[in-house]
Amino acid sequence: MKSIIKAAVFAAIVAVPALSFAQSQQQQPLTRADVRAELAQLRAAGYDPSDWMHYPQNIQAAEARIAAAKTNTAYGPSTTGTSQSGQ
């Protein structure tokens, strides 16, 4: 009987932090303005909502362009090439 109580107490101790963490990670729902802004950003990246024949590829390509633009914020030329100076 005591082992059952100890097991229940242990399970409660382990479960409480997990539940409190899950509650703290809730996101706010998107507003209409958020959705419209995201759609405008997708359209600027080349997404055409009326092109239903190429729907998955069309929106995925636009999302990839947006993600690439967000990560490519460096200034100056590419540093992956080689250069030659002086002659």
C-alpha positions in Angstrom: 0.0 0.0 0.0 2.8 2.4 0.8 4.5 1.7 -2.5 1.4 2.7 -4.4 1.2 6.0 -2.5 4.9 6.6 -3.1 4.5 5.9 -6.8 1.5 8.3 -7.0 3.4 11.0 -5.3 6.4 10.5 -7.5 4.2 10.6 -10.6 2.6 13.8 -9.4 5.9 15.4 -8.8 7.1 14.5 -12.3 3.9 15.6 -14.0 3.5 19.1 -12.4 6.5 20.7 -14.1 5.6 19.2 -17.4 2.1 20.6 -17.2 3.2 24.0 -16.2 5.7 24.2 -19.1 3.0 23.2 -21.6 0.8 26.0 -20.3 3.5 28.6 -20.6 4.2 27.8 -24.3 0.7 28.7 -25.6 0.7 31.0 -28.6 -1.9 33.7 -29.2 -4.2 33.0 -32.1 -3.6 34.8 -35.4 -5.6 38.0 -36.0 -7.1 38.9 -39.3 -4.5 41.6 -39.7 -1.7 39.0 -39.2 -3.2 36.7 -41.9 -3.6 39.6 -44.3 0.0 40.7 -43.7 1.3 37.2 -44.3 -0.7 36.8 -47.5 0.6 40.2 -48.7 4.2 39.0 -48.0 3.5 35.7 -49.9 2.1 37.6 -52.9 5.2 39.9 -52.9 7.3 36.7 -53.0 5.5 35.4 -56.1 2.6 33.4 -54.7 -0.5 33.5 -56.8 -3.6 32.3 -54.9 -5.6 31.9 -58.1 -3.1 29.4 -59.5 -4.8 26.3 -58.0 -3.2 24.0 -60.5 0.2 24.4 -58.9 -0.9 25.1 -55.4 1.6 23.2 -53.2 4.6 24.1 -55.3 3.6 27.7 -55.7 3.2 28.5 -52.0 6.2 26.4 -51.0 8.4 28.3 -53.4 7.1 31.6 -52.1 7.8 30.5 -48.5 11.3 29.4 -49.4 12.0 32.8 -51.0 10.8 34.6 -47.8 12.9 32.3 -45.6 15.9 32.9 -47.8 15.4 36.7 -47.7 15.2 36.6 -43.9 18.5 34.6 -43.6 20.4 36.5 -46.2 21.0 39.8 -44.4 24.7 40.0 -44.8 26.4 43.0 -46.4 29.0 42.9 -49.1 29.9 40.2 -51.7 29.9 36.5 -51.1 33.0 35.2 -49.3 32.8 31.7 -50.8 34.6 32.5 -54.0 38.3 33.2 -54.7 39.8 36.5 -55.6 43.0 37.7 -57.2 44.6 41.0 -56.3 47.5 42.9 -57.9 49.3 42.0 -61.1 
